C-alpha cells in the first residue's frame, strides 16, 4: 500500500456537512473524495473543472436564452438534440456480422 499523508484544512462547516451527505450517497468518505480530486488533478495537471470569473447566474428568474448562453458549452446543440431524439427510433445491432448482413440486404 502506498504511503498516506495527513491533510488538515479549514472549510465552511455547512458546506462540509452538505458535501459529506453527497459523498455518502456516492459511497465515499471525505478522504476518498479528496483522494479522487487529487487523482484528477494529477491526471489533468490542472484543476479538473473550469474555474471562471463569470458571475453566478440566478436561474430562478432566468429566461431560456440566459440559461442557454450561460451553459452553452454543456447544452447539446440542435443537431445533437435531433440525433439524440432520433436515436430511439434507430435500429440497433448486436454484432458486426448483423450490421454487415443489414448493409448487404
Secondary structure, DSSP 8 states (H G I E B T S, - for coil): ------------HHHHHHHHHHHHHTT--HHHHHHHHHHHHHHHTS-SS---------GGG--HHHHHHHTTTTS--HHHHHHHHHHTTS---SSHHHHHHHHH-
